[in-house]
Amino acid sequence: MAVQAMKTRDQSAAPAHAFRTYDPRLEPIAAKVMAQQRLSANDGLALYASSDVLAVGWLANHVRERMHGDLTYFNVNRHINPTNVCVAACKLCAFGRKKGDPAGYTMALDEAWETAASGYSEAVTEFHIVGGLHPDLPLEFFLDLVQGLKKRFPKVHIKAFTMVEIAFLARRAKLSVEETLLKLREAGVDSMPGGGAEIFAARVRSIICDHKIDGEEWLETARTAHRLGFKSNATMLYGHIENDADRVDHLLKLRALQDETGGFQTFIPLAFHPENTPLDHLPVTTGLTDIRQIAVSRLLLDNFPHIKAYWQMMTPKIAQIALRFGADDLDGTVIEEKIYHDAGATTPQGLTRKELCRLITEAGRVPIERDTLYRSVTRSEESFTVAV
């Protein structure tokens, strides 16, 4: 990638004596990290269990700087949520509404296209499209939606539909996942977001999202997408009823699929927001939990190019700190976000390019505007050029 040549520091490994910890369990893990050896499930459990979060963060930051130096990525994107009507009733969700619910909505195609246009003032390079599993909208609606966006905004990358949505649309259309993906690609879908992964462990999934495809189906859908040449992201929802072993299992399953396909670009840990969900008795995650999750993700997912600190969920302040705990991406301007704000998120609906650059610069990092595929973007007034 073009921006990789712009790293700002020597990428050789730091000397082993630079690492300090009061937790002896971290010493052999540090030796592996310095030798660029793969960490095990037991290593992951030790990282979660250690009270020396600064030492865990130091190791993750070492890997982050070895891979990216001081570069930190962001993009100018616009979220579009075409509908919140959903056949599922996931306990983790405050966004979805049943058909007929007065709070439910479904955009007409013209409305969706106008929504895209209303956030186009900063020369958006990406439309991020996710929504509910609508019981009546056919695959053709989504094909028309994407085709209309491509016609109106031919330079904008369309990152659309989670693995859960793709599997649902395939079943409704009585097509295979592969056939569905090919139709979506022909319509103009360029890549996929990483949502819906939640936690792969069956025990947890049966409680928080039993109406969705299971973990193996999510992974198989991603495998098919990658085989067809799509890039995608991957997520993990943490901070609810899962335990450390569930988190490690989730990360290692993603790592194994990445070994096989190489199709994942970015991993995004998502902090659970319990407000307005059936799990609203649970506490929100703490800042310590959030930055530890970033760090452990960077250390275990050695084959993922990027770890994202999604400022919408963990707040801009914690996301900024995460840039020293393994994260190298802050997501983007977003413009308008519904799913996590329906669950009580108090973060802004969007940030400007200037605000994102300030967060990155104050963390001692170098901001790099990217497109969805991590190619650098150069701007001139309201136009932009993407590096080849």
N, C-alpha and C positions, 0 to 999 in steps of 0.2 A: 504494500500500500504506500501511496505517495508520502503520507505524513510520517511514516516510520523513519525516514531519513532525517527528521527534524528533532530527534531526541537531544536533550540538552546536557547530558552528563555521561561520564564513562559508565558503560553498562557491565563492567566486570564485577564479579561478586565481591561483596564487602568482606573484609577479613573476619574469620570466625570469632576472634576475640572481641569484636564489636558487639556481639550479642551478650546480654546479661539477663538473668532471670533468677528469681528465688524459688521457682517451681522446677524441681529436678526432672519432672516428666517431660518438660519442654526441651531439655538438652539433646536427647537423641533426635527429636523432631527437627531442631535447628540444624543438626549435622546433615540430615537428609536435605533440608531446604538449601543449605550452602552447596551441597554436592549436586543439586538439581535432580534429586531422586524423588520418585513418586511416594506420596504419603498413603498410609493404609487407613482402614476403617478405625482401628484402635487409635491411630494418631489423631484422627478427626474427633473421636470421643474425648481424648485428652485435651485437645484445643478448646473444646466447649466447656470442659470441666475446670480448666485452669482459672484461678483467680488473678493471675498475672496477665491481665488483658493488654497491658502496654507491651509486654514481651511478644504476645501473639500478634499484636498490631505491628511491631517492629519487623517480624518475619514476613508478614503480608506486604508491608511497605517495601521490604527488600525485593520481593518477587515483582511487585508492581513497577518499581524503578528499574529492575533488570529488563522488564519487558517494554516499558514505555517512557522511561526517564521521568521528566516532569510534565510531559504532555497530558492534558486532560481534555476529553472530547465532549462536545455538545452539538445539538442540531436545532434548527428552526423547524418545528413540527406543529401540527394541528391535530388534535384528537377529534374524532367524529364517532358518536355512539348512535347508530341509526334507530335503535329501539331498546326499550328496557323491558318489553314484554317477554316473558321467559317461562318455558314449561317446567324448568327446574325450580326447586325450592331449597336452595343450599343455605345451610345455617351460617355460612361465612359471609353472605351477601346482603347488602342493604340496597342494592341497585335494582334488582329484578322485581317485576310486578306480574301478577297473573293477568291473563286476558280478561278484559272487562273491568279491571281495577281503575278507578278514576285517576289515579296517579300514573297510570301507564301511558306510554306514548309510542308512536311509530311515525317516523318522518316519511312524508311523501318524497319521491325522488327529487323533485324541484327544491324541496326544503333542505334535503341533505346537500345538494349541490350549492345552495345558497349559504348553508352553514360553512361549507368549505371555503367559499369565497369571502365570507365575513372575517375569516382569520388569515387572510392572504396578504395583509399589509406589509409583513416583514419578509416577503419572498420565501414562503414556506418551501422546504425541500422534501417534506414527508407528510403524507396523511396517514395517521394511525387509526385504524377502523376496527372496533370491536363492539359487540352488543349482546342482547339477550338471545335465547333460543326460541324464536317466535314460532308458535304452532301453525301459523297460516302463511307466512311469507315463503314463497318458493325460491329455489336457487336462482331462477331467472331475475327476481328482484335484485339480488346482490350482484349478478352479472351486469344488469343494466346500471346499477349504482356505480360500479367500478368503471364501466365503459364511459359513462357520462363524465366522471371525474377526469379520466384520461383525455377525453375530447377537449374539456375545458382547461385542463392544467397539464399539458403533455410533458412538462419537465419535472413534475412532482412524482416522487417515488411513492407507490402505494403499498404500505405495510398493513395487511388486512387479514382478519379472521384467525382466531386462536385454533389450536388443534381440536378443541371441544366443538367449536362452531363448524369446522370443516367436516368432522365426523357426523355431526347432526344433519348438516345440509346433504351429505352423501346419502344418509339413510332415508331422509325425506324424499330425495330425488330418485331413490332406488338405483343409485350408482355406486361404484366402488370409490374409495377414497382417492385412488389414482385418477380415475376419470373426472372426479369433481375438481381436483387440483388442476388438471389440464384445462378444464373449462375456465377456471378462475384465472389461470395464467393467460389464456387467450383473451380474456376480457380486460386484463391489465394489471392483475395482482403481481407485484414484484417480489415480495417477501412476506414473512409472517411474524407477528409478535409472539411472545412466549407465555401468554396467560393461560389459565386453566390447569396448569400443572399442579398447583396447590401443594399437597404432600402425596407422594406416591404410595405410602404405606396403606394397605387395605383397611387396617383397623381404624385409622384416622379418617380416611376418605369416606368410609361408610357412615361416619357421624357428621362430617362437615359438608360433604358434597356428594351424597349417595345418588343423586339424580344425574350426575355427569358420567362420562366414560371413565373407566378405571385407569390406573396408572400405566398399565401395560398398553392399553389402547392409545393413550396419549403418546407414549414413546413410539408405538408402531406408526401412528399418523405422522409424527415428526420424521421418522425413518423414511417413510414414503416420500414426503415432501423434499427431504434432502437428496434422495436418490434421483428425483426429477430435476434437481438443480436449484431448488429454492434454498435461500438462507433463512434462518429463523433465530429468534431469541429463545431463552428458557427462563422460567421463574420458579420460585418457591415461596409459598405463603407460610410465614413463621409467626410464632407468638400466640398460639391458640391452645390446642390440646395435644400437640405433638411433643415428643421428647427428643433428646439429643440423638438417640439412635435412629429415630425416624428422619431427622435432618441429614445425618451422615448417609443413610441409605439413599435418600433422594439425590444427594449430590453425586454419589458414586454411580448411580444409575445413569445420570446425565453424562458423567465422565465416560462411562463405558460406551454410550451411544455416540458421543463425540469421537472417541477412538475409531469407531466404525465408519462414521459418515463425514465428519469434519464440517457439518452443516450449521452448527451453532456459532453465532457471532458473539453474543453477549449474555451473561447471566445476570438476572435482576432479582435480588432478594426483596420480597415484599412484606412489610410489617403489617400484621393483621390489625384492622381497626374495628373494634367490637361494637361501637355505638350504632344503634338502629338495626342490629342484627339479632337473631335468636340467641347469640352467644354474648349478649351485652353485659353479662355478669362477669366476664373476664376482664382483667386489667389490660391497659394498653402496654405496649413494649416500652422499655426504658431505653435511654440513649446508649447505655452500656451494652444492652442486648443487640441493638442495631449495629453498632460499630464492630462488635465481636462477629456478628453474622457476615458482615462484609469481609472481615479478615479471614475467617475460616473458609469462606467461599473461594477467595483468591488462592488460598494455600491448597485446597483439595482439588479445585478445578484447574489443574495445571495445563490442560489442553484447550481451555476457553481463552480466546484472545482478550476479552474485555469483561470487567465487572462494573456494573452500574450502581451508583448510589441514587436511587430514584427520589428526588427531592420532594415530590408530591406526597409521598407517604412518610418519609422520615424527617421532614422539614428541611428547608435550605440550610439551617445551621448544622444539623447533624450530618447532612450530606457533605457539607464542606469539610467537616472533621474526617469523614470517611475517606477523603482524598489522601489522607495520611495513614489509612488502615487498609489499603489494598484496592480501593476503587480508582478507576481511571476515566469514568464517564459520569456525567450528571443528567443524562437524558436531554430534554430540550425545553423550548419555550412553552409547549403544550397548548397555550391559548385558553382552552376550556376543558376541564376534566370533570366527569360526572360520577364515575363509579366509586372512587374513594371519598369524594366529598359527600355523597349520599350516606356514607358510613361514618361521617363525623370528622373528616379531615378538615383542619383549620388552615391549611397552607393556602397560598394564593392560587387562583385559577390558572395563572400563567405568569411567567417571568420574561422579561425582555432579553435580547442578546447582551445588552450592556450589563444587566443585573447578573446574568450567568457568568460573564467574563470577570466581573468584580469578585464573585464568590471564589472563582478559580484562582485568580491572581492573588487574593488575600491569603489563600492557602499555600502560597509559594509555588504554584504550578503555572504552566503555560497553557492558556486556552487555545484549542484548535476546533474551529467549526468544521463539522463533518457532514456528509450525507449519510443515508442509512447504511451504506456499505463501507463506511469509514474512509471514504475518499475526501480529501480536504476541499473546502468550499472557499472560493475567493469572491468577495462582493464588490459591486460597483453600483452605488445607490440602491435601487430596488431589483437589480439583476444579479445573477450569480453564475459562477463558472465552477464546474466540478473537475478536479484533477483526474487524469486518466491513470 
